[in-house]
Structure formats: structure tokens, C-alpha cells
Amino acid sequence: MTINGGISFWYATDATGGAAAPRAPLTGDATADVVIVGGGYTGLWTAYYLKTSAPDLRVTVLEQKFCGYGASGRNGGWLYNGIAGRDRYARLHGRPAAQRLQQAMNATVTEVIDVAAKEGIDADVHRGGVLEVARTPAQLRRLKAFHEAELAFGETDRELLDATATRARIDIADAVGATWTPHGARIHPLKLATGLAQACERLGVTIHESTPVTEITPRRATTPYGTVRAPYVLRCTEGFTASLKGQKRSWLPMNSSMIVTAPLPESVWDRLGWTGAETLGDMAHAYMYAQRTADHRIAIGGRGVPYRFGSRTDTDGTTQPATIASLTRLLESFFPALTGVEITHAWSGVLGVPRDWCATVTLDRATGLGWAGGYVGSGVATSNLAGRTLRDLVLGDATELTALPWVNHRVRRWEPEPFRWLGVQALYAAYREADRHEAATHTPATAPLARLADRISGRH
């Protein structure tokens, strides 16, 4: 029987249960030097780096549920060097600026692994890199173009694999090529989040859980239990940003869903390979992402119902039966030997999508308001770079990080409903149809419908 929801498989398999000792909520008005709204990766990394750099700072984190409840405890466990919006930043600020951003992301993978080791966080880290595969001629053309683009941004240690070399690493049905980068690792995402929260507390950060923030205004964060006043108020709420007063159209909460198999026997792994535990993705328009877990399962994700009307978010990760069935078919198409395999868990979460699909870090020193996010699903590593950048902005330091092109980038708001809902539904319907067309025709050209969807959505 598949467990549907329950926040995530990661929550079910974290030895601490995700929150072994619930932290006390706020019990009245309070003050701090910095108040951070959101107890996910972005908020926790920001708190961590602020306290390690300025131990005397009073840093308070306010979390509506518990640390790791949102995307930080539900994602695919890809710690990798991708960042949303790099190509747009190259157009806006020049290629050298975008190359510096990419180099910072490459280094961030190592930074996260090093901090986890330093703080004794056992997050099932395995640095096997990222393997992205093509399974149709059109995907192969896009993959080769992507590979060349990554080389042009300085990733000289990336490898291009033909069909034989790809299937020697992971025996994926219909694989015709792949690109691999060493700048990636598999992690257990919730173990990283809970371990990071504990590290923050050891440094003296105050964390209040079960404390929803209803409104952020200059120098104050308002909750049902009291107001926290501070010179700096940092919004680190990613896919849950729309729940804040005045933020309904800032970032769109995009849904992503996952399933995970029962542990697979060694005989299956002998057939599939995957001995390097690379994180796995593809070049489809409605793309997938997967990992081989530390306990020898396959966790695979993709888009199900991509968006809920009115920017609503779910409560416990429950996903639709049709989505579970779709992801199961996707798993079996990649690995026919797994046809009929037991699916033990399914869940969903939301990620933050700005209107121009660009991740950003911002601080307005005049109001003390700052924020970071809009990672479009690439937040496991990007949140760390964002946290270090917010630290430097708050401390007033001019550093290499504060000079990166994503700092203080502004973007217009999403359209009002029902146009927002209609647009997202049409976008992903177009991507799914484009994938079906490319698989059926074996044409090497990207389906025109996908190119049109990219232009209309603002992704490219």
C-alpha cells in the first residue's frame, strides 16, 4: 500500500521524525537584530552564516510549522550547481557576470558538503555528480546544446556520453546520450534541514516553530502570538510566499510530486547499474528527477497537477492518484525491469517561481526588508549561496557575493486569476504534448509547441 502524503518519504525515514522535540512557538512581542521568516534551507543557512560571522547578533527564525516542513523536506535530494535565470543574467549583465554566478554555484556544492561534515550532519551525502540523459533525437539535440553551453560557462570537467557509455552507468531504456557533471551530490533533504536547524541553535539562534507570520512590514514580522521587531526582516518563504499579506502574486507556488519504490534487491541493481549513485534527470520539457537513496530505493519526481487556483498550497503533501500513476509509468519507462514494483510513498510540495524564472537575493537597507528565493526547483544548493549573500548584505560587506548579478534583481508580478491558473495549465499541457510528439515522431527538432510555451511563459 502506498503511503500518500504524510509530508514526505524523507520525513517518514528521518530517524528524528523530522522534529523530535517541537520548538516552542512565539509567546509575545520580542526584539532581535535580524528576524528571518521561514525555517527552510534559505532561512536556516542565513541564520547559520550570520551567527558564525557575527556571534553577537540576535537572530530569530519564525517557522509556521516546523523546520523542513516545506520544500526543504520534500525535494528530490539534488545538491547540484544549477541556478535559475543564469542565461537571462548573462543577457542583462554580460557573460562574465553570469560566469561568476555559475562559478559560485559550483563552489557551493562543496560548501554544503563541508559544512555538513563540520557540523556532524549525517544527510546521506554521496557525491556522485549529476547525470542528465536524452531518450529521443530531439532531447539529444537539446542535451548537446546544453552541454556546450555549460562548457562555455567554464564547466570544463563536464563529460558528454554516448548511448553505450550512458547505459554502462545506468541502464536506462532508450537512452541515446547523457551529460555528466561532478558538481552534484545525493542527499537526504530533511536530514540536512533538521541538522542545520540544530547547528543554528548551537550557535545561539532562536527558532520558534508553529508560528505563522501573517504580515511582513519594515522592521517587524507580525504573527498571531506577537510581533518581532528587528532592524532587518528577511523573507525566506519560497513556495509559501503567496500566503503572506500582499505577496499573492510575487512568486507562483508550483507543485512537484514524487514517488519512491520499496528497497530494491541487489539482483535488480546488478541489472540497472547506478553504482555511482548519480542524481538523474532528463531533457524532456516536462522533466523528471531521481536519485538512488541510501537505503537502495529509487525516488523519482516530476510535475503532476502543476498549480492550484489562487496560489493555494497543500497541507501534508497528499498528491493525486493520477499523478502517482503517471510517475509510476515514467519510472517503468526508464526501467522496464521495475514494472509492477511496489511504490511505498508518494507526496507533493511547492517551489517558488518568479515571473521571469530568475532566482534572486535582495536587501533594501532603507526599510530593512530582504528576501531570497525563486529557485524554480534548484534550491538545495542555491539556498546556501543565497544565505551567504544575505549575510554579507545584512552585515554591509561589499564582497564577491554581493556583486553577483542576481543581487537586487527585481521582476514584475504574476498575472491575477484566472489568467495565472489558465496560463500554467496551458504551459504544462503544451510541454507534455511536445514530449509526446517528439517521442512519437523521433524528429531531432524541438517541438514548435514547446518553443512557443517557453516564449509565452518567460522562461527563455
Secondary structure, DSSP 4 states (H G I P E B T S, - for coil): --EE-SS-HHHHH-TTTT-SSPPPPP-S-EE-SEEEE--SHHHHHHHHHHHHH-TT--EEEE-SS-TT-SGGGTS--EEES--TTHHHHHHHH-HHHHHHHHHHHHHHHHHHHHHHHHTT-----B---EEEEE-SHHHHHHHHHHHHHHHHTT-TT-EEEEHHHHHHHB--TT--EEEEESSEEE--HHHHHHHHHHHHHHHT-EEE-S----EEETTEEEETTEEEE-SEEEE--GGGGGGSTT-TTTSEEEEEEEEEEPPPPHHHHHHHB-TT--EEEE--SS--EEEE-TTS-EEEEE-SS---GGG---SS----HHHHHHHHHHHHHH-GGGTT--EEEEEEEEEEE-TT---EEEEETTTTEEEEE--TT-HHHHHHHHHHHHHHHHHT---TTTTSTTBT---PPPPPTTHHHHHHHHHHHHHHHHHHHHHHH--SSPPHHHHHHHHHHT--
